[in-house]
Amino acid sequence: MKRTPLNKKKIRFTPEIIYREWFLFFIFIVLCWYLFVFKLGEPSLWETDEAIYGEVAREILKTGDWITLHFNYKQWFDKPPLYMWITAFFYRFFGWNEFTTRLGSALFGIAEVIAVYFFGKVLFNKRTGFFSGIILATSLQFIIQSRLALVDVPLSFFITLSIFFFYLGFKDNHKRRYFLFSSLFMALATLTK
């Protein structure tokens, strides 16, 4: 039995597609920058996990040990290291403060909105993708999660991309590269939480 894609239309995910979408990207980035990044560092770290993740990232730089995480200079194996690595990277270049502690989550929030736009566009059409991205960006819980130094938004981003690329591979006549990207994003999700 010959496998046929769900839709005869071939999917081409090229830089030209991204270039043509520049205006929508601009809308998403401006909206998300205001919702997720504006005054990001003003409130202190109030969620318990924010302070823990920030300290773990700080101790990565202090100890120089990027493999074994430490909290209060004792080995800490509660979470996988990817989010703490990203936070430590921001600390190295922008300093150690509330803004840089939360910056990774905010940037993943922006990327998640763009990923949802593309997923909606591929599944249905450009209009559906646009409204899907806007609805996600303006959802109260997503705004709050994107403004806190927690691993939930990066995890959601990697899972979304994993499902998106799996769908592309299934739809585009089982192209192996899409399945490889799907597996890569599954691995990054595992390294996140």
FIPA-834680 format. One record per atom (N, C-alpha, C): residue in three letters; x, y, z. Coordinates in steps of 0.2 Angstrom, whole numbers, plus 2048, in hexadecimal, padded with zeros to 3 digits. Layout:
N
ALAXYZ/...
This chain:
193
MET8047FA800/MET800800800/MET804806800/LYS80380B7FB/LYS8088117FB/LYS8058167FF/ARG80A819803/ARG80881E807/ARG807825804/THR802828805/THR80182F802/THR800834807/PRO80383A806/PRO80283F80B/PRO7FB84180C/LEU7FA845812/LEU7F3847813/LEU7F184C80E/ASN7F585080B/ASN7F3855807/ASN7F9855801/LYS7F68567FB/LYS7FB8557F5/LYS80085B7F5/LYS7FE8607F8/LYS8038667F8/LYS8098657FB/LYS80F8667F8/LYS8168657FB/LYS81786A800/ILE81B869805/ILE81C86E80A/ILE824870809/ARG825876808/ARG82C879807/ARG82D87E80D/PHE83187C811/PHE833880817/PHE839884816/THR839889812/THR84088C810/THR840893812/PRO847896812/PRO84889D814/PRO8438A2811/GLU8418A080A/GLU83D8A5807/GLU8368A680A/ILE8348A080D/ILE82D8A0810/ILE82E8A5816/ILE8338A481A/ILE8348A8820/ILE8358B081E/TYR8388B1818/TYR8398B8816/TYR8328BB814/ARG82E8B7811/ARG8278BA80F/ARG8238BB815/GLU8248B881B/GLU8208B9821/GLU8238BE825/TRP8278C3823/TRP82B8C7827/TRP8268CC82B/PHE8208CE828/PHE81C8D282B/PHE8188CF831/LEU8168C9830/LEU8138C5836/LEU8188C483B/PHE81E8C2839/PHE8238C283F/PHE8248C8842/PHE8248CE83F/PHE8258D4842/PHE81F8D5847/ILE8198D4845/ILE8138D484A/ILE8148D0850/PHE8168C984F/PHE8178C5854/PHE81C8C7859/ILE8228C9856/ILE8278CB85A/ILE8268D185E/VAL8238D685B/VAL8218DC85F/VAL81C8DB865/LEU8178D7863/LEU8128D5868/LEU8158D186E/CYS8198CC86C/CYS81C8C8871/CYS8218CB875/TRP8258D0872/TRP82A8D3875/TRP8278D887B/TYR8218DB879/TYR81E8DF87E/TYR81B8DA883/LEU8188D5882/LEU8158D0887/LEU8198CC88B/PHE81F8CA888/PHE8238C588B/PHE82A8C988E/VAL82C8CE88B/VAL8338D188C/VAL8338D8890/PHE82E8DC88E/PHE82D8E2891/PHE82D8E2899/LYS8328E689C/LYS8328E68A3/LYS8338DF8A6/LEU8378DA8A3/LEU8378D48A5/LEU83B8D38AB/GLY8408D78AC/GLY8458D78B2/GLY8438DB8B8/GLU83D8DE8B8/GLU83B8E38BD/GLU8398DF8C4/PRO8348DA8C3/PRO8338D78C9/PRO8388D28CB/SER8398D18D2/SER83E8CC8D4/SER83C8C58D2/LEU8418C08D3/LEU83F8B98D2/LEU83B8B78D7/TRP8348B68D6/TRP8308B48DB/TRP82E8AD8DB/GLU82E8AA8D6/GLU82C8A28D5/GLU83289E8D8/THR83189A8DC/THR8368968DF/THR83B8938DA/ASP8388908D5/ASP83D88D8CF/ASP8418928CC/GLU83E8988CB/GLU84289D8C8/GLU84989E8CB/ALA84889F8D2/ALA84F8A08D6/ALA85389A8D5/ILE8508948D6/ILE85588E8D5/ILE85888E8CE/TYR85488E8C9/TYR85788E8C2/TYR85D8938C1/GLY85B8998C4/GLY86089F8C3/GLY86689D8C7/GLU86689A8CD/GLU86C8998D1/GLU8708938CE/VAL86C88E8CB/VAL86F8888C8/VAL87388B8C2/ALA8708908BE/ALA8748928B8/ALA87A8978BA/ARG87989A8C0/ARG87F89E8C2/ARG88489A8C4/GLU8838948C8/GLU8888908CA/GLU88B88C8C4/ILE88888B8BF/ILE88B8888B9/ILE89188D8B7/LEU8908938B7/LEU8968988B5/LEU89B8988BB/LYS8998988C1/LYS89D8988C6/LYS8A28928C7/THR89F88C8C6/THR8A38868C7/THR8A68848C0/GLY8A38868BA/GLY8A68848B4/GLY8A487D8B2/ASP89F87A8B6/ASP89D8748B4/ASP8968748B1/TRP8968738AA/TRP8908738A6/TRP88C86D8A6/ILE88F8678A8/ILE88C8618A8/ILE88885F8AE/THR88C85F8B4/THR88885E8BA/THR8868658BD/LEU87F8658BE/LEU87C86B8C1/LEU87D86B8C8/HIS87E8728CB/HIS87E8728D2/HIS8798788D5/PHE8778768DB/PHE87387B8DE/PHE87587C8E5/ASN8778828E7/ASN87A8838EE/ASN88187F8EE/TYR88487E8E8/TYR88A87B8E7/TYR88A8738E9/LYS8848708E9/LYS8838698EA/LYS8808678E3/GLN8828618E1/GLN87F85E8DB/GLN87885E8DB/TRP8758608D5/TRP86E8618D4/TRP86B85D8CE/PHE8678588CF/PHE8658548C9/PHE85D8558C8/ASP85A85A8CB/ASP85385B8CA/ASP85085C8C3/LYS85485F8BF/LYS8518618B8/LYS8578608B3/PRO85585F8AD/PRO85B85E8A8/PRO85E8658A7/PRO8638658A4/PRO86786C8A4/PRO86687189E/LEU862870899/LEU862874894/LEU86087B895/TYR85B87C899/TYR85888389B/TYR85E88689F/MET8618838A4/MET8668868A8/MET86C8888A4/TRP86E88489F/TRP87388689A/TRP87288C896/ILE86C88D894/ILE86A893890/ILE86A899895/THR86789889B/THR86889E8A0/THR86F89F8A1/ALA87389A8A2/ALA87A89C8A4/ALA87D89F89E/PHE87C89E898/PHE87E8A1892/PHE87C8A8892/PHE8768AA894/PHE8748B1894/PHE8778B489A/TYR8798B189F/TYR87C8B48A5/TYR8838B68A3/ARG8868B289F/ARG88D8B389D/ARG88E8BA899/PHE8898BB894/PHE8898C1890/PHE8858C7892/PHE8808C6896/PHE87C8CC898/PHE87C8CD8A0/GLY8808C98A4/GLY8808CA8AB/GLY87A8C68AF/TRP87B8C68B5/TRP8778C28B9/TRP8718C68BC/ASN86B8C68BA/ASN8668CA8BD/ASN85F8C78BB/GLU85A8CA8BD/GLU8538C78BC/GLU8518C68B5/PHE8538CC8B1/PHE8528CC8AA/PHE8558C68A6/THR85B8C58A7/THR85F8C08A3/THR85D8B98A6/THR85B8B88AC/THR8588B28AF/THR8528B08AB/ARG84D8B58A9/ARG8478B38A6/ARG8478B489E/LEU84D8B789C/LEU84D8B8894/LEU84C8B2890/GLY84F8AC892/GLY84E8A688E/GLY8478A488D/SER8438A4893/SER83C8A2892/SER8388A788E/ALA83A8AD88E/ALA8368B288A/ALA8388B1883/LEU83E8B0881/LEU8408AE87A/LEU83D8A8877/PHE83D8A387C/PHE83989D87A/PHE83289E879/GLY82F8A387D/GLY8288A487C/GLY8268A7875/ILE82B8AC873/ILE82A8AF86C/ILE82B8AA867/ALA8308A5868/ALA8318A0863/ALA82B89B862/GLU82889A868/GLU822896868/GLU81C899864/VAL81B89F865/VAL8168A2861/VAL8178A285A/ILE81D8A3858/ILE81F8A2850/ILE81E89B84E/ALA820896852/ALA81F88F850/ALA81888D850/VAL814890854/VAL80C88E854/VAL80A89184E/TYR80C89784C/TYR80A89A846/TYR80B896840/PHE81189383F/PHE81388F839/PHE80F88883A/PHE80E886840/PHE80A87F840/PHE80388183E/GLY800886840/GLY7F988783E/GLY7F9889836/LYS7FE88C834/LYS7FE88D82D/LYS7FF887828/VAL80388282B/VAL80487C827/VAL7FE878828/LEU7FB87782E/LEU7F587382F/LEU7EF87682B/PHE7EE87D82B/PHE7E887F828/PHE7E9885823/ASN7EB88B825/ASN7EC890821/ASN7F0896825/LYS7F289B821/LYS7F68A1824/LYS7F18A4829/ARG7EB8A5828/ARG7E78A982D/ARG7E68A5833/THR7E589E833/THR7E489A839/THR7EB89A83D/GLY7F089A839/GLY7F789A83D/GLY7F88A1840/PHE7F68A683D/PHE7F78AD840/PHE7F38AE846/PHE7EC8AC846/PHE7E88AC84C/PHE7EA8A7851/SER7ED8A284F/SER7EF89D854/SER7F58A0858/GLY7FA8A3855/GLY7FF8A7858/GLY7FD8AC85C/ILE7F88B085A/ILE7F68B685E/ILE7F28B4864/ILE7EE8AE864/ILE7EB8AC869/ILE7F08A986F/LEU7F58A586C/LEU7FA8A3871/LEU7FD8A9874/ALA7FF8AD870/ALA8038B3873/ALA7FF8B7878/THR7F98B7878/THR7F58BB87C/THR7F18B7882/SER7F38B1882/SER7F08AD887/SER7F48AE88E/LEU7F08B0893/LEU7F38B2899/LEU7F88AD89C/GLN7F68A789D/GLN7FB8A289F/GLN8018A289C/PHE8018A2895/PHE8078A2891/PHE80B8A8892/ILE8088AE893/ILE80B8B4894/ILE80F8B389B/ILE80C8B18A0/ILE80F8B08A7/ILE8158AB8A6/GLN8148A68A3/GLN8198A18A3/GLN81F8A389F/SER81E8A789A/SER8238AA896/SER8278AF899/ARG8248B289F/ARG8288B78A2/ARG82B8B48A9/LEU82B8AE8AA/LEU82E8AB8AF/LEU8348A68AD/ALA8398A68B1/ALA83E8A18B0/ALA83D89A8B1/LEU8388978AD/LEU8368908AE/LEU83788D8A8/VAL8378868A8/VAL8398828A2/VAL83388089E/ASP82D8828A0/ASP82788089D/ASP826883896/VAL828889895/VAL82788C88E/VAL82C889889/PRO83388888B/PRO838885887/PRO83587E885/LEU83387A88A/LEU830873889/LEU82B873884/SER826878885/SER820878880/SER82387A879/PHE82887E878/PHE82B880872/PHE82E87A86E/PHE832876872/PHE83587086F/PHE83086B86D/ILE82B86A871/ILE826865870/ILE82286786A/THR82086E869/THR81C870863/THR82086F85D/LEU82787185D/LEU82B870857/LEU82C868855/SER82C86485B/SER82D85D859/SER82685A856/ILE82185C858/ILE81A85A855/ILE81A85D84E/PHE81C86384D/PHE81B867847/PHE820863842/PHE826862843/PHE82A85E83E/PHE82885783D/PHE825854842/PHE82384D841/PHE81D84E83C/TYR81985283D/TYR813853838/TYR815855831/LEU81B859831/LEU81D85B82A/LEU820855827/GLY82485182A/GLY82684A828/GLY821846825/PHE81C845829/PHE816841828/PHE812843821/LYS81184A821/LYS80E84D81C/LYS81284D815/ASP81884E816/ASP81C84F810/ASP82084880E/ASN81B84380D/ASN81E83C80B/ASN82383980F/HIS82383A815/HIS82883781A/HIS82F839819/LYS83083F818/LYS837842817/LYS83B84181D/ARG84183E81D/ARG84583C823/ARG847842827/ARG849848823/ARG84C84D827/ARG84785082C/TYR84085082A/TYR83B85382F/TYR83B84E835/PHE83B848834/PHE83B84383A/PHE84284483E/LEU84784683B/LEU84D84783F/LEU84D84D843/PHE84A853840/PHE849859844/PHE844858849/SER83F854848/SER83A85284D/SER83D84E853/SER84284A852/SER846846857/SER84A84B85B/LEU84D850857/LEU85285485A/LEU84E85985F/PHE84885B85D/PHE84485F862/PHE84185B868/MET840855867/MET83E85086C/MET844850871/ALA84A84F86F/ALA85084F873/ALA851855877/LEU85085B874/LEU851861877/LEU84B86287C/ALA84586087B/ALA840860880/ALA84285B886/THR845856885/THR84785188A/THR84C85588E/LEU85185888B/LEU85685C88F/LEU853862892/THR84D864891/THR84A86A894/THR84686889B/LYS84386289A/LYS83F8618A0/LYS83E8598A0/
